[in-house]
Amino acid sequence: MERYTGAFEEAVDGARQQERHYQLLSALQGLVKELPSSFQQRLSYTTLSDLALALLDGTVFEIVQGLLEIQHLTEKSLYNQRLRLQNEHRDDSGTSRRSPPSTRSDNQKCLQTSLGINLGPGLRTSALDQEHSPM
């Protein structure tokens, strides 16, 4: 008796799967009718039937789900990398702004070093100094 019950369930499952296949096939055929005729000619009945069978199998949906997960992880990683780089840039910009302003003697030392000249204490280093000096 159990043997007949199992065979009957398989037949019912097969009939359900066949019905679902026909539903998907007719839905695909309806979509194809909306395409331009040049594309309709390229999609044969066999191709649409194979596509409907592939959709019946859960493999396609599993692949799509896996690709979605990969995309989400990649986007999250790129977002975190962007935040990290923004913070590093902000820190670098902040430290250069927070550094104490250089004094006249620091500027003179830098100028002497880069030009290889010795400026005496009484010499003016720039026209700007002359403008701001008391008369």
Buried (B, 14 or more C-beta within 10 A) or exposed (E): EEEEEEEEEEEEEEEEEEEEBEEBBEEBBEEBEEEEEEEEEEBEEEEBBEBBEEBBEEEEEEEEEEEEEEEEEEEEEEEEEEEEEEEEEEEEEEEEEEEEEEEEEEEBEEEEEEEEEEEEEEEEEEEEEEEEEEE
